[in-house]
Amino acid sequence: MSAADGASGGAADRLAEARDLLAAHPVVDGHNDLPWALREHVRYDLDRMDIGADQTGALHTDLGRLRAGGVGAQFWSVYVPCRLAGDDAVSATLEQIDIVDQLLERYAGDLAPALTADDMEAAREQGRIASLKGAEGGHSINNSLATLRALHTLGVRYMTLTHNDNNDWADSATDAPGVGGLSAFGRVVVREMNRSGMLVDLSHVAATTMRDALDASAAPVIFSHSSALAVCDHPRNIPDDVLERLPANGGVAMATFVPKFILPAAVEWTARADENLRAHGFDHLDTTAEAMKLHRAFEEENPRPIATAATVADHLDHMREAAGIDHIGIGGDYDGTAFTPAGLDDVAGYPNLVAELLHRGWSHPDLAKLTWSNAVRALRDAEAVSRDLRGRTAPSNATIDSLDAPGA
């Protein structure tokens, strides 16, 4: 047997080992934008885009590829863009919640509604994919704590405090500083999330907001789809000092796969590709067929730097060193990005990442924490904090005007 044959055999063995590991300890993925993709592509018409069938080429996600990828739990993002504000943002968020509920009803044999850590474990025992909801962007609550609690009642189990733009009470990583992190009302939002049992998601927020939220939160926080700033200098990523605070908080940082956040060479290329979209009248986050045609034409003339599973593994190695093995996870951001790494092209790709980590010497117990246990534990701990706070405190009816107005 040649050296090449031996290397090939080793890779095949690691991939088989990865699949076996995921059968026992499946992936909890922190962020998938399928609901918004269904809105953009077919206006929620599930007959026209049936994820029970192979949607390769149209979507990153369908049931067959979730199964092939070893996904055991998925936080479905009920995202709405920052251009929707006020009651429009709330209504669109409700529509996003509704389509997730439609998916759960239509594909009940594969997708299990999950509100708690126990629900996640029960779904795994049943061989179904635990399905949770995460709201992406605090603009979705329109500065209303009652709306926040209503989202929790409708099944939302995390809220990302901002998206790409600041809101009135929290600063985003990709906007100019506004309130300097969290405002007084923003800190009450965090405490009310703790009381409700909704995880505080710090992806997309400024580093100042991350630190303020860690100061304010009595429950574990998560980063549903962010990677390491030290490995790729992009403002969407997590500074080491924040990663180092996760053990004391109990939180989990879930590494994302988006090339422009993980591969330094892709940062500048994506900025130019996004500007090309805007020049043709498209939003830079647009992944419709028309937008992707423009992207492909740009890529033909400007070869794209390619991230791989090894690129993501570099982030996970660093995040493990900074935060510890008990505080890392995975959040691919599928169907929310135009480009994905080679080998992690869609939701079927998770075994390739696990195989790469096996190649780097990660143990089975450590990989089981990465894929399953850490995320489940964070939600369980948040539930415990919620029970305690509900027993001692009443819901807050504070308003942003009462807390953040000059002189308040």
C-alpha positions in Angstrom: 0.0 0.0 0.0 1.4 3.4 -1.0 1.6 6.3 1.4 -1.2 8.0 -0.5 -3.4 4.9 -0.1 -2.7 4.9 3.6 -3.6 8.6 4.0 -6.8 8.0 2.0 -7.7 5.0 4.1 -7.0 7.0 7.3 -9.3 9.8 6.1 -12.1 7.3 5.2 -11.7 5.7 8.6 -11.9 9.0 10.4 -15.1 9.9 8.4 -16.7 6.6 9.4 -15.7 7.2 13.0 -17.2 10.7 12.8 -20.5 9.4 11.5 -20.6 6.8 14.3 -19.9 9.5 16.9 -22.6 11.7 15.6 -25.1 8.9 15.7 -24.7 8.9 19.5 -23.9 12.5 20.0 -25.6 14.5 17.2 -25.0 18.1 16.4 -26.9 20.9 18.1 -26.6 23.6 15.5 -27.1 27.1 16.9 -28.3 28.9 13.8 -30.0 28.0 10.5 -31.8 30.6 8.3 -34.1 28.2 6.5 -37.3 30.1 7.5 -36.1 33.4 5.9 -34.9 31.5 2.8 -38.4 30.0 2.5 -39.9 33.5 2.7 -37.4 34.9 0.1 -37.7 32.0 -2.4 -41.3 30.9 -2.3 -43.1 33.2 0.2 -43.5 30.2 2.6 -45.2 27.9 0.0 -44.0 24.5 1.3 -45.5 22.7 -1.7 -43.1 24.7 -4.0 -40.1 24.1 -1.8 -40.5 20.8 0.0 -37.6 20.1 2.4 -38.8 16.5 2.5 -37.3 16.3 -1.0 -33.7 17.0 -2.0 -33.2 20.7 -2.3 -29.5 20.7 -3.3 -28.8 23.7 -5.5 -31.8 25.7 -4.0 -31.2 25.4 -0.3 -28.4 24.3 2.1 -31.0 22.5 4.1 -33.4 19.6 3.7 -34.4 16.6 5.9 -32.3 14.1 4.0 -29.1 16.2 4.4 -29.9 17.0 8.0 -30.0 13.3 8.6 -26.8 12.7 6.6 -25.1 15.5 8.6 -25.9 13.9 12.0 -28.0 16.9 13.1 -29.9 16.1 16.3 -31.1 19.6 17.2 -31.5 22.8 15.3 -32.2 26.3 16.4 -34.2 27.7 13.5 -33.6 31.4 13.2 -36.8 33.5 13.1 -34.8 36.4 11.7 -36.1 39.6 10.2 -33.8 42.2 8.7 -33.1 45.6 10.3 -34.9 47.4 7.5 -38.1 46.1 9.1 -38.7 48.2 12.2 -41.4 48.8 14.8 -44.6 46.8 14.3 -43.5 45.6 10.9 -40.5 43.8 12.6 -42.8 42.2 15.1 -45.3 41.1 12.5 -42.6 39.6 10.3 -41.1 37.8 13.3 -44.5 36.3 14.0 -44.6 35.1 10.4 -41.2 33.5 10.8 -42.4 31.7 14.0 -45.5 30.6 12.1 -43.5 29.0 9.3 -41.4 27.0 11.8 -44.6 25.8 13.4 -45.8 24.8 9.9 -42.6 22.9 9.3 -43.0 21.0 12.6 -46.5 20.0 11.7 -45.8 19.0 8.2 -42.7 17.0 9.0 -43.6 15.7 12.4 -42.0 12.4 11.8 -38.6 14.1 11.5 -38.8 17.3 13.4 -39.8 17.4 17.1 -40.9 20.7 18.8 -38.5 21.5 21.6 -38.9 24.1 24.4 -36.5 22.6 27.0 -33.4 20.6 27.4 -35.5 17.6 28.4 -37.4 18.0 25.1 -34.1 17.9 23.2 -33.0 14.7 24.9 -36.4 13.2 24.3 -36.2 14.0 20.6 -32.8 12.4 20.4 -34.2 9.2 22.0 -37.1 9.3 19.4 -34.7 9.7 16.5 -36.2 13.0 15.6 -34.5 16.4 15.2 -35.2 18.7 18.1 -36.4 22.0 16.7 -36.0 25.2 18.7 -36.5 28.9 17.6 -34.1 31.8 17.9 -35.0 35.4 17.2 -32.1 37.2 15.5 -32.1 40.8 16.4 -33.6 42.8 19.3 -35.4 45.0 16.9 -37.9 42.1 16.8 -39.4 43.2 20.1 -39.9 46.9 19.2 -38.6 48.0 22.6 -41.3 46.1 24.5 -40.7 43.7 27.3 -44.2 42.3 26.9 -43.4 41.4 23.3 -40.2 39.7 24.5 -42.2 37.6 26.9 -44.8 36.8 24.1 -42.0 35.5 21.9 -40.9 33.2 24.7 -44.5 32.0 25.0 -44.5 31.2 21.3 -41.4 29.1 21.7 -38.5 31.4 21.1 -35.6 30.2 23.2 -32.9 32.7 22.3 -32.7 36.2 21.1 -29.7 37.8 19.4 -29.5 41.2 21.0 -28.8 42.9 17.7 -28.4 42.1 14.0 -26.2 44.1 11.7 -27.5 47.5 12.9 -27.7 49.0 16.4 -31.1 49.1 18.0 -32.2 51.7 20.6 -30.7 49.8 23.5 -27.8 47.7 22.2 -24.8 48.2 19.9 -24.0 46.0 16.9 -20.6 44.8 15.9 -21.1 46.2 12.4 -22.5 49.7 13.2 -21.0 52.8 14.7 -21.1 52.9 18.5 -24.5 54.1 19.8 -25.2 53.6 23.5 -21.8 52.3 24.2 -22.8 48.6 24.7 -26.1 48.1 26.5 -28.3 50.9 27.8 -30.1 50.8 31.1 -33.1 49.4 29.2 -30.9 46.9 27.4 -29.7 45.5 30.8 -33.3 45.1 31.8 -33.9 43.2 28.5 -31.1 40.8 29.5 -32.5 40.3 33.0 -36.0 39.7 31.6 -34.6 37.2 29.2 -33.0 35.5 32.2 -36.4 35.5 34.1 -38.2 34.1 31.0 -35.7 31.4 30.3 -34.6 32.8 27.0 -30.9 32.5 26.2 -29.1 35.7 25.6 -27.4 35.4 22.2 -24.3 37.6 21.7 -23.6 36.9 18.0 -23.7 40.1 15.9 -23.2 42.4 18.9 -20.3 44.8 19.6 -17.6 43.7 22.0 -18.8 46.4 24.4 -22.3 44.8 24.3 -20.8 41.4 24.9 -19.1 42.6 28.1 -22.1 44.5 29.3 -24.4 41.4 28.8 -22.0 39.2 30.6 -22.0 41.6 33.5 -25.8 41.7 33.5 -26.8 38.1 32.8 -27.4 35.6 35.7 -27.8 32.8 33.1 -25.4 31.3 30.5 -25.1 33.3 27.3 -24.5 31.9 23.9 -23.0 33.0 20.6 -25.2 31.2 18.2 -22.9 31.7 15.2 -19.6 33.5 15.8 -15.9 32.5 15.7 -12.6 33.7 17.1 -11.4 37.2 16.6 -7.8 36.2 17.2 -7.9 33.8 14.2 -9.8 36.1 11.8 -10.0 39.8 12.6 -13.6 40.5 11.8 -15.9 42.4 14.1 -18.5 39.6 14.1 -16.0 37.4 16.0 -15.4 37.0 19.7 -12.4 38.6 21.4 -10.3 36.4 23.7 -11.2 38.3 26.8 -14.8 37.5 26.2 -14.1 33.9 25.4 -12.2 33.7 28.7 -15.2 34.9 30.6 -17.5 32.0 29.4 -16.4 29.5 32.1 -17.6 31.7 34.9 -20.8 32.5 33.1 -21.5 28.9 31.8 -22.0 30.1 28.3 -21.3 28.5 24.9 -19.6 30.0 21.8 -20.8 28.2 18.7 -18.3 28.5 15.8 -19.8 29.6 12.5 -18.9 28.5 9.0 -19.4 31.8 7.1 -16.1 32.2 5.1 -16.0 36.0 5.5 -16.0 35.6 9.3 -13.4 32.7 9.4 -10.9 33.1 6.6 -8.9 36.4 6.5 -8.4 36.2 2.8 -12.2 36.0 2.3 -12.9 39.2 4.3 -11.8 41.6 1.6 -13.1 39.5 -1.3 -16.6 39.3 0.2 -16.6 43.1 0.8 -16.0 43.6 -2.9 -18.6 40.9 -3.9 -21.2 42.5 -1.6 -20.5 45.9 -3.1 -21.1 44.4 -6.5 -24.5 43.2 -5.4 -25.4 46.6 -4.0 -24.3 48.3 -7.3 -26.9 46.1 -9.1 -29.7 47.0 -6.6 -29.5 43.9 -4.3 -29.0 43.7 -0.6 -25.7 42.2 0.3 -27.4 39.4 2.3 -29.6 38.4 -0.7 -29.2 34.7 -1.6 -32.0 34.5 -4.2 -31.3 33.0 -7.6 -30.9 36.4 -9.2 -28.4 37.6 -6.6 -26.4 34.3 -6.7 -26.1 34.7 -10.5 -24.4 38.0 -10.0 -22.2 36.5 -7.3 -21.2 33.6 -9.7 -20.3 36.1 -12.5 -18.2 38.1 -10.1 -16.5 35.0 -8.9 -15.6 34.0 -12.4 -13.6 37.2 -12.8 -12.4 37.3 -9.2 -11.5 33.9 -7.9 -12.9 33.4 -4.4 -10.6 32.4 -1.5 -11.9 29.0 -0.3 -12.4 28.1 3.4 -12.4 24.5 4.4 -13.3 22.3 7.4 -9.7 22.9 8.6 -10.4 26.6 8.7 -13.3 26.1 11.1 -11.2 23.6 13.1 -8.6 26.3 13.5 -11.2 28.5 15.2 -12.5 25.7 17.3 -8.9 24.9 18.5 -8.4 28.5 19.5 -11.9 28.8 21.1 -11.2 25.6 23.1 -7.9 27.0 24.4 -9.5 30.3 25.4 -12.9 29.2 26.7 -12.4 25.5 27.6 -14.0 22.4 26.1 -17.2 22.9 28.1 -18.0 26.2 26.4 -17.8 25.7 22.6 -20.3 24.5 20.1 -21.3 24.8 16.4 -23.6 27.3 14.6 -23.2 26.9 10.8 -25.5 29.7 9.6 -26.7 27.6 6.7 -29.2 29.3 4.3 -28.1 32.6 5.7 -24.9 32.9 3.7 -24.1 32.9 0.0 -20.9 30.9 0.4 -19.9 28.0 2.5 -16.5 26.2 3.1 -15.4 23.3 0.9 -16.5 20.1 2.6 -19.1 22.0 4.6 -21.2 22.9 1.6 -24.5 22.2 3.3 -26.0 20.6 6.4 -24.7 17.2 5.4 -21.1 18.4 6.0 -20.8 18.2 9.8 -19.1 14.7 9.7 -16.2 16.3 7.7 -15.6 18.8 10.5 -15.7 16.1 13.2 -13.3 14.0 11.1 -10.9 16.9 10.9 -11.1 17.4 14.6 -10.4 13.6 15.1 -7.4 14.0 12.9 -6.2 16.8 15.2 -6.5 14.5 18.2 -9.8 15.6 19.7 -11.2 12.8 22.0 -14.7 11.3 21.7 -15.8 12.8 25.1 -14.6 16.2 24.0 -16.3 16.0 20.6 -19.6 14.9 22.3 -19.4 18.1 24.4 -18.9 20.1 21.3 -21.7 18.6 19.2 -24.4 17.9 21.8 -23.8 18.3 25.6 -22.6 21.9 25.9 -25.6 23.4 24.2 -28.1 21.2 26.0 -26.5 22.1 29.4 -26.5 25.8 28.7 -30.3 25.7 28.0 -30.9 23.5 31.1 -28.9 26.0 33.3 -30.9 28.9 31.9 -34.1 27.1 32.8 -32.9 26.7 36.4 -32.1 30.4 36.6 -35.5 31.2 35.2 -37.3 29.1 37.8 -35.4 30.8 40.6 -36.1 34.3 39.2 -39.7 33.6 38.6 -40.1 32.5 42.2 -38.6 35.7 43.5 -39.4 38.5 41.0 -42.3 39.8 39.0 -42.2 40.5 35.3 -40.8 44.0 34.5 -43.1 46.5 32.9 -40.3 49.1 32.4 -40.2 51.1 29.3 -37.3 52.4 27.3 -38.5 56.0 27.9 -38.5 55.5 31.6 -35.0 54.1 31.7 -33.0 55.6 28.8 -34.5 59.1 28.5 -32.1 61.9 29.5 -32.1 62.4 33.2 -33.9 59.0 33.8 
